[in-house]
């Protein structure tokens, strides 16, 4: 029997379960609707698929900027050593 690959398989089981509970609670408290675990999993998958690439790309860009800034700081420090 094959298993279905879901987008929420990208995160830990603990985090997935917590997010599913949060989705269910949100629907109950904010929308006054009851949804089940499968519906919450589908919603989680939808958002992970829709936003996953954007979040990943932002994280990569942030990492590049941090590394670039670190190299610039090293360059300044090395220049100071040359002038001493």
PyMOL Python script that loads the backbone (N, CA, C, O; Angstrom):
from pymol import cmd

cmd.read_pdbstr("""\
ATOM      1  N   UNK A   1       0.842  -1.181   0.000  1.00  0.00           N
ATOM      2  CA  UNK A   1       0.000   0.000   0.000  1.00  0.00           C
ATOM      3  C   UNK A   1       0.886   1.244   0.000  1.00  0.00           C
ATOM      4  O   UNK A   1       1.765   1.378   0.852  1.00  0.00           O
ATOM      5  N   UNK A   2       0.662   2.145  -0.942  1.00  0.00           N
ATOM      6  CA  UNK A   2       1.477   3.355  -1.013  1.00  0.00           C
ATOM      7  C   UNK A   2       0.874   4.453  -0.140  1.00  0.00           C
ATOM      8  O   UNK A   2      -0.336   4.511   0.079  1.00  0.00           O
ATOM      9  N   UNK A   3       1.751   5.312   0.346  1.00  0.00           N
ATOM     10  CA  UNK A   3       1.270   6.421   1.156  1.00  0.00           C
ATOM     11  C   UNK A   3       1.251   7.686   0.312  1.00  0.00           C
ATOM     12  O   UNK A   3       2.071   7.856  -0.590  1.00  0.00           O
ATOM     13  N   UNK A   4       0.331   8.547   0.607  1.00  0.00           N
ATOM     14  CA  UNK A   4       0.201   9.806  -0.114  1.00  0.00           C
ATOM     15  C   UNK A   4       1.175  10.810   0.487  1.00  0.00           C
ATOM     16  O   UNK A   4       1.221  10.998   1.703  1.00  0.00           O
ATOM     17  N   UNK A   5       1.951  11.448  -0.380  1.00  0.00           N
ATOM     18  CA  UNK A   5       2.870  12.497   0.074  1.00  0.00           C
ATOM     19  C   UNK A   5       2.084  13.794   0.242  1.00  0.00           C
ATOM     20  O   UNK A   5       1.524  14.314  -0.723  1.00  0.00           O
ATOM     21  N   UNK A   6       2.044  14.305   1.440  1.00  0.00           N
ATOM     22  CA  UNK A   6       1.344  15.558   1.704  1.00  0.00           C
ATOM     23  C   UNK A   6       2.361  16.635   1.984  1.00  0.00           C
ATOM     24  O   UNK A   6       3.468  16.346   2.438  1.00  0.00           O
ATOM     25  N   UNK A   7       2.000  17.874   1.718  1.00  0.00           N
ATOM     26  CA  UNK A   7       2.916  18.994   1.932  1.00  0.00           C
ATOM     27  C   UNK A   7       3.315  19.122   3.395  1.00  0.00           C
ATOM     28  O   UNK A   7       4.444  19.511   3.695  1.00  0.00           O
ATOM     29  N   UNK A   8       2.403  18.798   4.310  1.00  0.00           N
ATOM     30  CA  UNK A   8       2.754  18.946   5.716  1.00  0.00           C
ATOM     31  C   UNK A   8       3.750  17.886   6.186  1.00  0.00           C
ATOM     32  O   UNK A   8       4.205  17.924   7.329  1.00  0.00           O
ATOM     33  N   UNK A   9       4.090  16.936   5.300  1.00  0.00           N
ATOM     34  CA  UNK A   9       5.141  15.978   5.646  1.00  0.00           C
ATOM     35  C   UNK A   9       6.509  16.653   5.698  1.00  0.00           C
ATOM     36  O   UNK A   9       7.482  16.056   6.159  1.00  0.00           O
ATOM     37  N   UNK A  10       6.581  17.894   5.227  1.00  0.00           N
ATOM     38  CA  UNK A  10       7.841  18.639   5.241  1.00  0.00           C
ATOM     39  C   UNK A  10       8.203  19.134   6.633  1.00  0.00           C
ATOM     40  O   UNK A  10       9.356  19.481   6.889  1.00  0.00           O
ATOM     41  N   UNK A  11       7.235  19.168   7.524  1.00  0.00           N
ATOM     42  CA  UNK A  11       7.492  19.627   8.887  1.00  0.00           C
ATOM     43  C   UNK A  11       7.294  18.459   9.848  1.00  0.00           C
ATOM     44  O   UNK A  11       6.729  17.428   9.484  1.00  0.00           O
ATOM     45  N   UNK A  12       7.760  18.635  11.066  1.00  0.00           N
ATOM     46  CA  UNK A  12       7.703  17.528  12.028  1.00  0.00           C
ATOM     47  C   UNK A  12       6.259  17.148  12.345  1.00  0.00           C
ATOM     48  O   UNK A  12       5.341  17.955  12.202  1.00  0.00           O
ATOM     49  N   UNK A  13       6.082  15.918  12.772  1.00  0.00           N
ATOM     50  CA  UNK A  13       4.752  15.431  13.172  1.00  0.00           C
ATOM     51  C   UNK A  13       4.182  16.294  14.301  1.00  0.00           C
ATOM     52  O   UNK A  13       2.995  16.622  14.306  1.00  0.00           O
ATOM     53  N   UNK A  14       5.044  16.655  15.254  1.00  0.00           N
ATOM     54  CA  UNK A  14       4.592  17.458  16.384  1.00  0.00           C
ATOM     55  C   UNK A  14       4.078  18.814  15.916  1.00  0.00           C
ATOM     56  O   UNK A  14       3.022  19.276  16.348  1.00  0.00           O
ATOM     57  N   UNK A  15       4.847  19.449  15.017  1.00  0.00           N
ATOM     58  CA  UNK A  15       4.443  20.764  14.504  1.00  0.00           C
ATOM     59  C   UNK A  15       3.177  20.634  13.658  1.00  0.00           C
ATOM     60  O   UNK A  15       2.283  21.475  13.744  1.00  0.00           O
ATOM     61  N   UNK A  16       3.101  19.587  12.846  1.00  0.00           N
ATOM     62  CA  UNK A  16       1.912  19.351  12.024  1.00  0.00           C
ATOM     63  C   UNK A  16       0.679  19.206  12.908  1.00  0.00           C
ATOM     64  O   UNK A  16      -0.351  19.829  12.652  1.00  0.00           O
ATOM     65  N   UNK A  17       0.785  18.390  13.939  1.00  0.00           N
ATOM     66  CA  UNK A  17      -0.352  18.173  14.847  1.00  0.00           C
ATOM     67  C   UNK A  17      -0.765  19.475  15.530  1.00  0.00           C
ATOM     68  O   UNK A  17      -1.954  19.757  15.676  1.00  0.00           O
ATOM     69  N   UNK A  18       0.228  20.269  15.948  1.00  0.00           N
ATOM     70  CA  UNK A  18      -0.078  21.538  16.608  1.00  0.00           C
ATOM     71  C   UNK A  18      -0.785  22.494  15.637  1.00  0.00           C
ATOM     72  O   UNK A  18      -1.746  23.165  16.014  1.00  0.00           O
ATOM     73  N   UNK A  19      -0.312  22.552  14.404  1.00  0.00           N
ATOM     74  CA  UNK A  19      -0.937  23.430  13.417  1.00  0.00           C
ATOM     75  C   UNK A  19      -2.352  22.977  13.067  1.00  0.00           C
ATOM     76  O   UNK A  19      -3.249  23.803  12.895  1.00  0.00           O
ATOM     77  N   UNK A  20      -2.546  21.679  12.963  1.00  0.00           N
ATOM     78  CA  UNK A  20      -3.885  21.155  12.681  1.00  0.00           C
ATOM     79  C   UNK A  20      -4.847  21.524  13.810  1.00  0.00           C
ATOM     80  O   UNK A  20      -5.986  21.920  13.559  1.00  0.00           O
ATOM     81  N   UNK A  21      -4.388  21.395  15.042  1.00  0.00           N
ATOM     82  CA  UNK A  21      -5.225  21.787  16.181  1.00  0.00           C
ATOM     83  C   UNK A  21      -5.533  23.284  16.144  1.00  0.00           C
ATOM     84  O   UNK A  21      -6.651  23.702  16.445  1.00  0.00           O
ATOM     85  N   UNK A  22      -4.533  24.087  15.774  1.00  0.00           N
ATOM     86  CA  UNK A  22      -4.745  25.532  15.681  1.00  0.00           C
ATOM     87  C   UNK A  22      -5.760  25.878  14.599  1.00  0.00           C
ATOM     88  O   UNK A  22      -6.592  26.765  14.792  1.00  0.00           O
ATOM     89  N   UNK A  23      -5.699  25.195  13.474  1.00  0.00           N
ATOM     90  CA  UNK A  23      -6.651  25.435  12.382  1.00  0.00           C
ATOM     91  C   UNK A  23      -8.063  25.077  12.832  1.00  0.00           C
ATOM     92  O   UNK A  23      -9.007  25.832  12.602  1.00  0.00           O
ATOM     93  N   UNK A  24      -8.198  23.924  13.471  1.00  0.00           N
ATOM     94  CA  UNK A  24      -9.512  23.490  13.964  1.00  0.00           C
ATOM     95  C   UNK A  24     -10.062  24.501  14.977  1.00  0.00           C
ATOM     96  O   UNK A  24     -11.236  24.867  14.926  1.00  0.00           O
ATOM     97  N   UNK A  25      -9.206  24.942  15.889  1.00  0.00           N
ATOM     98  CA  UNK A  25      -9.611  25.924  16.899  1.00  0.00           C
ATOM     99  C   UNK A  25      -9.990  27.251  16.258  1.00  0.00           C
ATOM    100  O   UNK A  25     -10.974  27.879  16.647  1.00  0.00           O
ATOM    101  N   UNK A  26      -9.203  27.672  15.271  1.00  0.00           N
ATOM    102  CA  UNK A  26      -9.503  28.922  14.570  1.00  0.00           C
ATOM    103  C   UNK A  26     -10.894  28.874  13.939  1.00  0.00           C
ATOM    104  O   UNK A  26     -11.686  29.802  14.102  1.00  0.00           O
ATOM    105  N   UNK A  27     -11.182  27.812  13.233  1.00  0.00           N
ATOM    106  CA  UNK A  27     -12.488  27.695  12.587  1.00  0.00           C
ATOM    107  C   UNK A  27     -13.621  27.692  13.612  1.00  0.00           C
ATOM    108  O   UNK A  27     -14.690  28.256  13.380  1.00  0.00           O
ATOM    109  N   UNK A  28     -13.365  27.046  14.744  1.00  0.00           N
ATOM    110  CA  UNK A  28     -14.412  26.961  15.773  1.00  0.00           C
ATOM    111  C   UNK A  28     -14.637  28.324  16.435  1.00  0.00           C
ATOM    112  O   UNK A  28     -15.781  28.734  16.628  1.00  0.00           O
ATOM    113  N   UNK A  29     -13.561  29.024  16.782  1.00  0.00           N
ATOM    114  CA  UNK A  29     -13.703  30.272  17.530  1.00  0.00           C
ATOM    115  C   UNK A  29     -13.985  31.477  16.638  1.00  0.00           C
ATOM    116  O   UNK A  29     -14.794  32.332  16.998  1.00  0.00           O
ATOM    117  N   UNK A  30     -13.344  31.556  15.502  1.00  0.00           N
ATOM    118  CA  UNK A  30     -13.475  32.747  14.656  1.00  0.00           C
ATOM    119  C   UNK A  30     -14.594  32.636  13.631  1.00  0.00           C
ATOM    120  O   UNK A  30     -15.209  33.638  13.267  1.00  0.00           O
ATOM    121  N   UNK A  31     -14.857  31.427  13.167  1.00  0.00           N
ATOM    122  CA  UNK A  31     -15.831  31.260  12.095  1.00  0.00           C
ATOM    123  C   UNK A  31     -17.069  30.501  12.558  1.00  0.00           C
ATOM    124  O   UNK A  31     -18.022  30.325  11.800  1.00  0.00           O
ATOM    125  N   UNK A  32     -17.044  30.059  13.800  1.00  0.00           N
ATOM    126  CA  UNK A  32     -18.149  29.298  14.385  1.00  0.00           C
ATOM    127  C   UNK A  32     -18.528  28.092  13.524  1.00  0.00           C
ATOM    128  O   UNK A  32     -19.705  27.801  13.313  1.00  0.00           O
ATOM    129  N   UNK A  33     -17.484  27.391  13.028  1.00  0.00           N
ATOM    130  CA  UNK A  33     -17.683  26.194  12.211  1.00  0.00           C
ATOM    131  C   UNK A  33     -16.823  25.064  12.750  1.00  0.00           C
ATOM    132  O   UNK A  33     -15.706  25.279  13.221  1.00  0.00           O
ATOM    133  N   UNK A  34     -17.355  23.879  12.673  1.00  0.00           N
ATOM    134  CA  UNK A  34     -16.615  22.682  13.064  1.00  0.00           C
ATOM    135  C   UNK A  34     -15.990  22.073  11.814  1.00  0.00           C
ATOM    136  O   UNK A  34     -16.684  21.823  10.829  1.00  0.00           O
ATOM    137  N   UNK A  35     -14.682  21.835  11.854  1.00  0.00           N
ATOM    138  CA  UNK A  35     -14.029  21.101  10.771  1.00  0.00           C
ATOM    139  C   UNK A  35     -13.252  19.952  11.390  1.00  0.00           C
ATOM    140  O   UNK A  35     -12.854  20.009  12.554  1.00  0.00           O
ATOM    141  N   UNK A  36     -13.047  18.929  10.616  1.00  0.00           N
ATOM    142  CA  UNK A  36     -12.327  17.761  11.096  1.00  0.00           C
ATOM    143  C   UNK A  36     -10.848  17.831  10.771  1.00  0.00           C
ATOM    144  O   UNK A  36     -10.360  18.790  10.174  1.00  0.00           O
ATOM    145  N   UNK A  37     -10.163  16.802  11.177  1.00  0.00           N
ATOM    146  CA  UNK A  37      -8.722  16.717  10.981  1.00  0.00           C
ATOM    147  C   UNK A  37      -8.368  16.702   9.494  1.00  0.00           C
ATOM    148  O   UNK A  37      -7.422  17.372   9.080  1.00  0.00           O
ATOM    149  N   UNK A  38      -9.109  15.951   8.693  1.00  0.00           N
ATOM    150  CA  UNK A  38      -8.804  15.880   7.259  1.00  0.00           C
ATOM    151  C   UNK A  38      -8.951  17.235   6.588  1.00  0.00           C
ATOM    152  O   UNK A  38      -8.113  17.607   5.767  1.00  0.00           O
ATOM    153  N   UNK A  39      -9.980  17.967   6.914  1.00  0.00           N
ATOM    154  CA  UNK A  39     -10.162  19.307   6.354  1.00  0.00           C
ATOM    155  C   UNK A  39      -9.036  20.227   6.800  1.00  0.00           C
ATOM    156  O   UNK A  39      -8.522  21.010   6.001  1.00  0.00           O
ATOM    157  N   UNK A  40      -8.650  20.141   8.065  1.00  0.00           N
ATOM    158  CA  UNK A  40      -7.548  20.966   8.571  1.00  0.00           C
ATOM    159  C   UNK A  40      -6.235  20.598   7.882  1.00  0.00           C
ATOM    160  O   UNK A  40      -5.430  21.478   7.574  1.00  0.00           O
ATOM    161  N   UNK A  41      -6.013  19.305   7.638  1.00  0.00           N
ATOM    162  CA  UNK A  41      -4.817  18.877   6.907  1.00  0.00           C
ATOM    163  C   UNK A  41      -4.811  19.448   5.492  1.00  0.00           C
ATOM    164  O   UNK A  41      -3.771  19.887   5.000  1.00  0.00           O
ATOM    165  N   UNK A  42      -5.970  19.442   4.840  1.00  0.00           N
ATOM    166  CA  UNK A  42      -6.073  19.996   3.492  1.00  0.00           C
ATOM    167  C   UNK A  42      -5.771  21.493   3.486  1.00  0.00           C
ATOM    168  O   UNK A  42      -5.089  21.987   2.589  1.00  0.00           O
ATOM    169  N   UNK A  43      -6.270  22.205   4.473  1.00  0.00           N
ATOM    170  CA  UNK A  43      -5.994  23.646   4.585  1.00  0.00           C
ATOM    171  C   UNK A  43      -4.512  23.878   4.808  1.00  0.00           C
ATOM    172  O   UNK A  43      -3.915  24.747   4.173  1.00  0.00           O
ATOM    173  N   UNK A  44      -3.910  23.102   5.711  1.00  0.00           N
ATOM    174  CA  UNK A  44      -2.478  23.224   5.968  1.00  0.00           C
ATOM    175  C   UNK A  44      -1.679  22.946   4.699  1.00  0.00           C
ATOM    176  O   UNK A  44      -0.758  23.694   4.372  1.00  0.00           O
ATOM    177  N   UNK A  45      -2.020  21.889   3.990  1.00  0.00           N
ATOM    178  CA  UNK A  45      -1.342  21.566   2.731  1.00  0.00           C
ATOM    179  C   UNK A  45      -1.479  22.698   1.715  1.00  0.00           C
ATOM    180  O   UNK A  45      -0.515  23.047   1.033  1.00  0.00           O
ATOM    181  N   UNK A  46      -2.669  23.264   1.619  1.00  0.00           N
ATOM    182  CA  UNK A  46      -2.906  24.358   0.682  1.00  0.00           C
ATOM    183  C   UNK A  46      -1.967  25.524   0.968  1.00  0.00           C
ATOM    184  O   UNK A  46      -1.326  26.046   0.056  1.00  0.00           O
ATOM    185  N   UNK A  47      -1.886  25.932   2.228  1.00  0.00           N
ATOM    186  CA  UNK A  47      -1.041  27.078   2.566  1.00  0.00           C
ATOM    187  C   UNK A  47       0.443  26.761   2.435  1.00  0.00           C
ATOM    188  O   UNK A  47       1.222  27.611   2.003  1.00  0.00           O
ATOM    189  N   UNK A  48       0.839  25.554   2.800  1.00  0.00           N
ATOM    190  CA  UNK A  48       2.247  25.189   2.625  1.00  0.00           C
ATOM    191  C   UNK A  48       2.624  25.186   1.151  1.00  0.00           C
ATOM    192  O   UNK A  48       3.707  25.644   0.786  1.00  0.00           O
ATOM    193  N   UNK A  49       1.742  24.674   0.307  1.00  0.00           N
ATOM    194  CA  UNK A  49       2.020  24.647  -1.124  1.00  0.00           C
ATOM    195  C   UNK A  49       2.010  26.056  -1.708  1.00  0.00           C
ATOM    196  O   UNK A  49       2.846  26.391  -2.547  1.00  0.00           O
ATOM    197  N   UNK A  50       1.072  26.869  -1.268  1.00  0.00           N
ATOM    198  CA  UNK A  50       0.939  28.216  -1.808  1.00  0.00           C
ATOM    199  C   UNK A  50       2.067  29.134  -1.353  1.00  0.00           C
ATOM    200  O   UNK A  50       2.547  29.962  -2.128  1.00  0.00           O
ATOM    201  N   UNK A  51       2.488  28.991  -0.107  1.00  0.00           N
ATOM    202  CA  UNK A  51       3.475  29.914   0.453  1.00  0.00           C
ATOM    203  C   UNK A  51       4.874  29.336   0.587  1.00  0.00           C
ATOM    204  O   UNK A  51       5.834  30.077   0.800  1.00  0.00           O
ATOM    205  N   UNK A  52       4.999  28.039   0.467  1.00  0.00           N
ATOM    206  CA  UNK A  52       6.284  27.381   0.722  1.00  0.00           C
ATOM    207  C   UNK A  52       7.446  27.949  -0.073  1.00  0.00           C
ATOM    208  O   UNK A  52       8.503  28.230   0.492  1.00  0.00           O
ATOM    209  N   UNK A  53       7.266  28.119  -1.368  1.00  0.00           N
ATOM    210  CA  UNK A  53       8.355  28.631  -2.208  1.00  0.00           C
ATOM    211  C   UNK A  53       8.719  30.061  -1.837  1.00  0.00           C
ATOM    212  O   UNK A  53       9.897  30.420  -1.818  1.00  0.00           O
ATOM    213  N   UNK A  54       7.707  30.880  -1.542  1.00  0.00           N
ATOM    214  CA  UNK A  54       7.972  32.266  -1.165  1.00  0.00           C
ATOM    215  C   UNK A  54       8.774  32.344   0.143  1.00  0.00           C
ATOM    216  O   UNK A  54       9.724  33.118   0.257  1.00  0.00           O
ATOM    217  N   UNK A  55       8.376  31.536   1.113  1.00  0.00           N
ATOM    218  CA  UNK A  55       9.072  31.525   2.401  1.00  0.00           C
ATOM    219  C   UNK A  55      10.502  31.018   2.233  1.00  0.00           C
ATOM    220  O   UNK A  55      11.438  31.578   2.805  1.00  0.00           O
ATOM    221  N   UNK A  56      10.664  29.953   1.446  1.00  0.00           N
ATOM    222  CA  UNK A  56      11.989  29.399   1.183  1.00  0.00           C
ATOM    223  C   UNK A  56      12.885  30.440   0.504  1.00  0.00           C
ATOM    224  O   UNK A  56      14.025  30.653   0.917  1.00  0.00           O
ATOM    225  N   UNK A  57      12.360  31.080  -0.536  1.00  0.00           N
ATOM    226  CA  UNK A  57      13.149  32.075  -1.263  1.00  0.00           C
ATOM    227  C   UNK A  57      13.522  33.256  -0.379  1.00  0.00           C
ATOM    228  O   UNK A  57      14.632  33.777  -0.487  1.00  0.00           O
ATOM    229  N   UNK A  58      12.621  33.686   0.489  1.00  0.00           N
ATOM    230  CA  UNK A  58      12.917  34.779   1.424  1.00  0.00           C
ATOM    231  C   UNK A  58      14.014  34.362   2.394  1.00  0.00           C
ATOM    232  O   UNK A  58      14.905  35.155   2.697  1.00  0.00           O
ATOM    233  N   UNK A  59      13.959  33.142   2.878  1.00  0.00           N
ATOM    234  CA  UNK A  59      14.993  32.652   3.802  1.00  0.00           C
ATOM    235  C   UNK A  59      16.350  32.599   3.115  1.00  0.00           C
ATOM    236  O   UNK A  59      17.362  32.963   3.714  1.00  0.00           O
ATOM    237  N   UNK A  60      16.382  32.147   1.859  1.00  0.00           N
ATOM    238  CA  UNK A  60      17.643  32.102   1.116  1.00  0.00           C
ATOM    239  C   UNK A  60      18.181  33.518   0.903  1.00  0.00           C
ATOM    240  O   UNK A  60      19.376  33.756   1.075  1.00  0.00           O
ATOM    241  N   UNK A  61      17.312  34.453   0.533  1.00  0.00           N
ATOM    242  CA  UNK A  61      17.744  35.839   0.320  1.00  0.00           C
ATOM    243  C   UNK A  61      18.266  36.445   1.618  1.00  0.00           C
ATOM    244  O   UNK A  61      19.283  37.139   1.606  1.00  0.00           O
ATOM    245  N   UNK A  62      17.587  36.195   2.737  1.00  0.00           N
ATOM    246  CA  UNK A  62      18.056  36.683   4.035  1.00  0.00           C
ATOM    247  C   UNK A  62      19.426  36.104   4.377  1.00  0.00           C
ATOM    248  O   UNK A  62      20.291  36.806   4.901  1.00  0.00           O
ATOM    249  N   UNK A  63      19.617  34.819   4.079  1.00  0.00           N
ATOM    250  CA  UNK A  63      20.912  34.174   4.338  1.00  0.00           C
ATOM    251  C   UNK A  63      22.006  34.798   3.490  1.00  0.00           C
ATOM    252  O   UNK A  63      23.102  35.072   3.978  1.00  0.00           O
ATOM    253  N   UNK A  64      21.704  35.021   2.216  1.00  0.00           N
ATOM    254  CA  UNK A  64      22.682  35.664   1.325  1.00  0.00           C
ATOM    255  C   UNK A  64      23.070  37.046   1.845  1.00  0.00           C
ATOM    256  O   UNK A  64      24.247  37.407   1.840  1.00  0.00           O
ATOM    257  N   UNK A  65      22.081  37.817   2.291  1.00  0.00           N
ATOM    258  CA  UNK A  65      22.358  39.162   2.806  1.00  0.00           C
ATOM    259  C   UNK A  65      23.206  39.117   4.071  1.00  0.00           C
ATOM    260  O   UNK A  65      24.105  39.938   4.253  1.00  0.00           O
ATOM    261  N   UNK A  66      22.917  38.158   4.941  1.00  0.00           N
ATOM    262  CA  UNK A  66      23.697  38.015   6.174  1.00  0.00           C
ATOM    263  C   UNK A  66      25.144  37.648   5.864  1.00  0.00           C
ATOM    264  O   UNK A  66      26.068  38.214   6.447  1.00  0.00           O
ATOM    265  N   UNK A  67      25.340  36.712   4.955  1.00  0.00           N
ATOM    266  CA  UNK A  67      26.692  36.299   4.577  1.00  0.00           C
ATOM    267  C   UNK A  67      27.429  37.454   3.897  1.00  0.00           C
ATOM    268  O   UNK A  67      28.606  37.688   4.172  1.00  0.00           O
ATOM    269  N   UNK A  68      26.747  38.168   3.019  1.00  0.00           N
ATOM    270  CA  UNK A  68      27.349  39.317   2.339  1.00  0.00           C
ATOM    271  C   UNK A  68      27.796  40.367   3.358  1.00  0.00           C
ATOM    272  O   UNK A  68      28.901  40.900   3.258  1.00  0.00           O
ATOM    273  N   UNK A  69      26.940  40.662   4.335  1.00  0.00           N
ATOM    274  CA  UNK A  69      27.290  41.640   5.374  1.00  0.00           C
ATOM    275  C   UNK A  69      28.478  41.156   6.201  1.00  0.00           C
ATOM    276  O   UNK A  69      29.339  41.953   6.573  1.00  0.00           O
ATOM    277  N   UNK A  70      28.528  39.865   6.490  1.00  0.00           N
ATOM    278  CA  UNK A  70      29.649  39.312   7.260  1.00  0.00           C
ATOM    279  C   UNK A  70      30.960  39.467   6.494  1.00  0.00           C
ATOM    280  O   UNK A  70      31.983  39.832   7.074  1.00  0.00           O
ATOM    281  N   UNK A  71      30.930  39.189   5.193  1.00  0.00           N
ATOM    282  CA  UNK A  71      32.137  39.352   4.385  1.00  0.00           C
ATOM    283  C   UNK A  71      32.555  40.811   4.298  1.00  0.00           C
ATOM    284  O   UNK A  71      33.750  41.107   4.296  1.00  0.00           O
ATOM    285  N   UNK A  72      31.607  41.720   4.226  1.00  0.00           N
ATOM    286  CA  UNK A  72      31.933  43.143   4.203  1.00  0.00           C
ATOM    287  C   UNK A  72      32.583  43.556   5.518  1.00  0.00           C
ATOM    288  O   UNK A  72      33.536  44.335   5.523  1.00  0.00           O
ATOM    289  N   UNK A  73      32.072  43.038   6.632  1.00  0.00           N
ATOM    290  CA  UNK A  73      32.666  43.342   7.937  1.00  0.00           C
ATOM    291  C   UNK A  73      34.085  42.794   8.034  1.00  0.00           C
ATOM    292  O   UNK A  73      34.976  43.459   8.563  1.00  0.00           O
ATOM    293  N   UNK A  74      34.294  41.592   7.527  1.00  0.00           N
ATOM    294  CA  UNK A  74      35.638  41.005   7.537  1.00  0.00           C
ATOM    295  C   UNK A  74      36.581  41.840   6.681  1.00  0.00           C
ATOM    296  O   UNK A  74      37.726  42.078   7.064  1.00  0.00           O
ATOM    297  N   UNK A  75      36.103  42.283   5.531  1.00  0.00           N
ATOM    298  CA  UNK A  75      36.915  43.111   4.647  1.00  0.00           C
ATOM    299  C   UNK A  75      37.347  44.399   5.345  1.00  0.00           C
ATOM    300  O   UNK A  75      38.506  44.800   5.245  1.00  0.00           O
ATOM    301  N   UNK A  76      36.428  45.040   6.044  1.00  0.00           N
ATOM    302  CA  UNK A  76      36.754  46.288   6.771  1.00  0.00           C
ATOM    303  C   UNK A  76      37.786  45.995   7.856  1.00  0.00           C
ATOM    304  O   UNK A  76      38.751  46.742   8.015  1.00  0.00           O
ATOM    305  N   UNK A  77      37.588  44.923   8.593  1.00  0.00           N
ATOM    306  CA  UNK A  77      38.527  44.576   9.659  1.00  0.00           C
ATOM    307  C   UNK A  77      39.923  44.274   9.104  1.00  0.00           C
ATOM    308  O   UNK A  77      40.923  44.668   9.704  1.00  0.00           O
ATOM    309  N   UNK A  78      39.998  43.590   7.982  1.00  0.00           N
ATOM    310  CA  UNK A  78      41.294  43.295   7.366  1.00  0.00           C
ATOM    311  C   UNK A  78      41.956  44.565   6.850  1.00  0.00           C
ATOM    312  O   UNK A  78      43.176  44.707   6.941  1.00  0.00           O
ATOM    313  N   UNK A  79      41.174  45.483   6.312  1.00  0.00           N
ATOM    314  CA  UNK A  79      41.736  46.758   5.865  1.00  0.00           C
ATOM    315  C   UNK A  79      42.315  47.545   7.034  1.00  0.00           C
ATOM    316  O   UNK A  79      43.360  48.182   6.903  1.00  0.00           O
ATOM    317  N   UNK A  80      41.636  47.501   8.179  1.00  0.00           N
ATOM    318  CA  UNK A  80      42.140  48.184   9.372  1.00  0.00           C
ATOM    319  C   UNK A  80      43.475  47.571   9.803  1.00  0.00           C
ATOM    320  O   UNK A  80      44.371  48.296  10.236  1.00  0.00           O
ATOM    321  N   UNK A  81      43.616  46.277   9.694  1.00  0.00           N
ATOM    322  CA  UNK A  81      44.875  45.633  10.054  1.00  0.00           C
ATOM    323  C   UNK A  81      45.997  46.052   9.119  1.00  0.00           C
ATOM    324  O   UNK A  81      47.139  46.190   9.558  1.00  0.00           O
ATOM    325  N   UNK A  82      45.699  46.259   7.838  1.00  0.00           N
ATOM    326  CA  UNK A  82      46.706  46.693   6.870  1.00  0.00           C
ATOM    327  C   UNK A  82      47.202  48.104   7.165  1.00  0.00           C
ATOM    328  O   UNK A  82      48.367  48.406   6.910  1.00  0.00           O
ATOM    329  N   UNK A  83      46.365  48.952   7.684  1.00  0.00           N
ATOM    330  CA  UNK A  83      46.722  50.348   7.916  1.00  0.00           C
ATOM    331  C   UNK A  83      47.349  50.583   9.282  1.00  0.00           C
ATOM    332  O   UNK A  83      47.663  51.725   9.617  1.00  0.00           O
ATOM    333  N   UNK A  84      47.541  49.544  10.078  1.00  0.00           N
ATOM    334  CA  UNK A  84      48.118  49.732  11.405  1.00  0.00           C
ATOM    335  C   UNK A  84      49.609  49.647  11.394  1.00  0.00           C
ATOM    336  O   UNK A  84      50.244  49.785  12.440  1.00  0.00           O
TER     337      UNK A  84
END
""", "prot")
cmd.dss("prot")
cmd.show_as("cartoon", "prot")
cmd.util.cbc("prot")
cmd.orient("prot")
